[in-house]
Amino acid sequence: MGNLVRGNDGSIESPEISADFAVMSVKLLRAAILPIR
């Protein structure tokens, strides 16, 4: 997958926004995994 992600309106989001979304996803995953351990 490339750095660019298509938005809901079909436009291409900037890599910075994609990076921020990736960081949020990682934080959510960690928050979901920690209670299990």
C-alpha positions in Angstrom: 0.0 0.0 0.0 1.2 3.5 -0.7 1.3 6.5 1.5 -1.8 8.2 -0.1 -5.2 7.2 1.1 -8.4 8.1 -0.7 -10.9 10.1 1.3 -14.7 9.6 1.4 -15.2 12.1 -1.4 -12.7 10.4 -3.6 -10.0 13.0 -3.0 -6.5 11.9 -2.0 -5.6 12.7 1.6 -2.1 13.9 2.5 0.4 11.4 3.9 0.5 13.4 7.1 -3.2 12.7 7.8 -2.7 9.0 7.0 0.2 8.9 9.4 -1.9 10.5 12.2 -4.7 7.9 11.5 -2.1 5.1 11.7 -0.9 6.4 15.1 -4.5 6.6 16.4 -5.1 3.0 15.2 -2.0 1.7 17.0 -3.1 3.5 20.2 -6.6 2.0 19.9 -5.1 -1.5 19.4 -2.8 -1.1 22.4 -5.7 0.0 24.5 -7.7 -3.0 23.4 -4.9 -5.5 23.9 -3.5 -4.3 27.3 -6.6 -5.3 29.3 -6.5 -8.8 27.9 -2.9 -9.5 29.1 
